[in-house]
Amino acid sequence: MTTSIVVDNVTKTFRYQYQRTLKQMLRPDRRKREAAGEGDQLEAGATFKALDGVSFEVKQGESIGLMGLNGSGKSTLLKLVNGVMVPDEGQVLTRGRISGLIATGAGFHNELSGRDNIYMNAAMLGMSKEETDAKFDDIAGFADVGRQLDMPVGNYSSGQFARLGFAVAVHVDCDIFIADEVLAVGDRPFKRKCLKRMKEIRESGITMFYVSHSAGSVKKMCDRAIVLDKGKVGFDGDVDEAIKYLHYDGDDDEPDSEESEVDERDDALASDI
């Protein structure tokens, strides 16, 4: 089977950015504290490793759930896979075109309309104008922002940002699809539509890299899970075992089961028509 993603001993280091608040600047004892060298540890160039020696491989067509607590390095890893960042050590190799959503509204220009941003965002994801022209109606229909499609996206809500960004990403012909908490924003009907579309992507043989804190959606969407723990791979394997590793209690499964019931009712109604 063809290898789709190789992450080989990857390390990514960031520098702490510390600035004093106005209150700290105006405190009477500021000069005394500076003379004693207090409070300057972060200003001396302190760093932290967001990722530390991370290695794994993903085969073409695998659906990987990337899990971990906040600050574990998930978004940093996705940005490396997507090519937005480069590692300080090690290497990340990918095969084929990559699409997806790593941040709500990433790549949007606030002063441009939704329509113009579709073309700009599609171009950033490697689509030609001809490809975008052919898929524009499908993209606009999926986003379903109505007449606001011709309004500046700076006036959009976070949910509308997510709709537009996800709509473009899922209509790119790609080999690897990545999504960072794409279902965290938006109403329930939109989340159901996203899950349905992502299932279609997975079943088409496209490699999927999916970040989520929802144990239920990861179980639905993925056949393998990688857990990051303080920048290192803490677990790589079965999804249920990954959830146990994280001590997730599964409370978030209820909305997913509710969505399944709604989907089943919709399917039943469709079959009666």
N, C-alpha and C positions, 0 to 999 in steps of 0.2 A: 504494500500500500504506500502511496506517495506521502511524504512528509510535508505538511503545510506550514508549520511554525517550529523553529528551533530557537530556544532560549538557552544560551550556554554560559553558565557562570557569570551572570549579569549582576553588576553592582551600580547603583546610582546614588550619588551623594549630593546633598543640598546644604547650603550654608544658612544658618539662622539669621534672620533679619530682625534686628531689635531696635526699636526707637522709643525714646522716653516720651511719656505722655506730657501734656502741658502742665498737669498737676505736679509731676515729678520734677519738671524743669524749674518750677516756681517754688519748690519746697525750700524753706530757710536752711536746712541742713545739707543741701545739695553739695556745696563745696567740700564740706567735711567728709561726706560719703565718697566723693571722687578722690579726695586725697588718700583715703584709706583703701581705695581700689574696690569698693563694694559696688555691686550691681553692674559691673562691666564685663562679666564673664562672656556674655553672648556677643559683645562688640569686639572681642578679641579674635574673631574668626572661627567660632565654634561651628562644627558641622555635624550632620547626622546622616545615616545611611537609610534612605527610603527602601532600597532593595540591597540585599547582601548575599551575593553568591547564588542567585536563583537560576536553576536549570530544569528544563523539561522539554519534551517534544509533543507536538500535536499532529496526528495523522489527518489527511484530507477527509473531510466529511464528519469528523468528530464534533460533538457539541460539549463544550467545556464550560462548567460553571466556576467562575472565579469568586471565591468567598474569603471572608476575613473581617475582623473588627475594623472600625474606623481608624485610619492611620496605619494600616498594615502594609500599604504599598500597592493596592489594587489599581487605582487610577494611574499611578506612575507606570506600572507594568503595561497597561493598555496603551498608554501614550508611546511607550517604546516599541510595542508591537506595531502600532499604527504609523510609526515613523515621525511622530511629532517631536520626540526627544531621541537622543542617542545615549547609550550607556557610557559610563566612565570606565568600566572594565567589562570584559566579556563581549559577546555579540548576540544580536537578534537577527535571525534570518526568516524571511517569509516568502511564500511562493504565490504569485498572482496578484490580482487587484484586490484592494482592501476597501471595504465600506463600513459604515456604522455611525454610531452616535456616542461620542465620549464626553460630551458636555452639552447641556441644554442651550441651544442657540449658538453653538460654536461656529465661527465663520460667518455669522450674519452681520450685516451692516445696518445699524439702527435707522439710518435715514433713508434706506431703500425700501421699496414695497416688498411684500411677501412674494409677489410674482418675480421681481428682479432678483430677490435673494434665492429663489429656487434655481434660477439659471446660474447664479454665481456659486452657490453651494454645490450644485451638480458638477460644475466645471472643476471645482476643487477636489471632487471625488473622482475625477478622471473621465467624466462624461462629455461627449462632444455636444455642440449646440443641436445637431441633427438628432442625437439620441434623446436629448431633453425635450425637443419639440415633439417627438413621437410619444413620449411618456408624460407630457405635461398634464394632460387631462386626468390621468390616473393619479399623479402626484397630488394635484390640487384636490381631487375628489377624496383621496385618503386623508389629507390634512383637514379638510372640511372646516375652513375658517370663514367661509361665506364671503361677503363683500369686503371683509377686512384683508383679503388677499391683495387688494390694491392700495392698502394703507401702509405707512412706514412701520416696520416691525418693532421699532422703538416703542410703539403704543400697544404692543401685544402683551398678554399675560404670560406667565411662565408656562402655563398649559398650552397656549397657542404656539409658543416657541417650540415646545416639545413636539407638537403635532407636525409643524412644518419641517423641522429637522429630521424627524423620524420618517416622514413621508418621502423625503428625498432619498435618505439612506437606503430604505428598503426597495427602492426601484432602480438601484444601480446593479448592473450585471457584475457580480464580484465572485471571488474565490474564498474570501475570508470576510465574515461579518462580525463586527464587535459592537457591543452595547454596554454602556456604563450606567446602571440604574435608570434605564430608559423608562421604566414603568413607575418610577417614583413620583412623576408629575403627570397630572391628567385625571380626568374623571373615569368612572368605572367602564362606560361603553368604549372609551378610547383604549383603556388598558386591555379590554377583551380583544379589540381589533388588533392591537399590537401583538398580543400573545398568539393570535391566530396566524398573523403574517409571519411571525418568527418561527412558528411550527412549519409553515410552508417552506421557509428558507432552509430550515434544518433538514426537512424531508427531501429537498432537492439535491442534497449532497454537498452543500456549501459548508465550510468549516465555520463554526460559531463559537465566539468567545463572549460569554455573558456574565456580567457582574451584577450580583444582587444579594441583598440581605434576606430576601424572602426564600425560606426553605421550600415552601410549596411550589413557587415558580421554577426554582432550580431543579426540583424533582421532575417537574413537567417537561422542562426544556432541555435538560442535559443528561448525558449518559456517563459523565465523569466530572469530578470536581477537584479543583486545586485550591487549597486553603493557604493563604499567606498569614504568617504569624510574625509580627515585628520585622517585616522585610525579608523573611526567609520562608521557604516552602515547608509548612508544618505538616501538610497531608496532601497526598495525590492519589486518588482512586475512586472508589464507589461513592456515589452521592449520599446515600444514607449514612455511611460511615463518616463522611465529611461533616454532615450535620451533627452527628454525635460528638465529633471532635470539637466542634464549636459550642457544644452544649446548648444549641438552639432547642427551645421547647416545642416548636411546631405550632404555636398559637396563630402564626400568620397563614396557616394552611386554610383557615376557614373562608377567607375571601376567595381563594382560588377554587375551593370546592363549590362555593356559591356561584362563581363564574361558570364552572363546569355545568351546574344545573341549569343556568340560564342558556348556555350554549346548546344543551340537550333539548331544552324546550324550543329554542329557535329552530334546531334541525328538525324536530318533530313537526313544527308548524309548516316548515318549508316542504316537508314530504307530503303534507296534506293538501298543499295548494296545487 
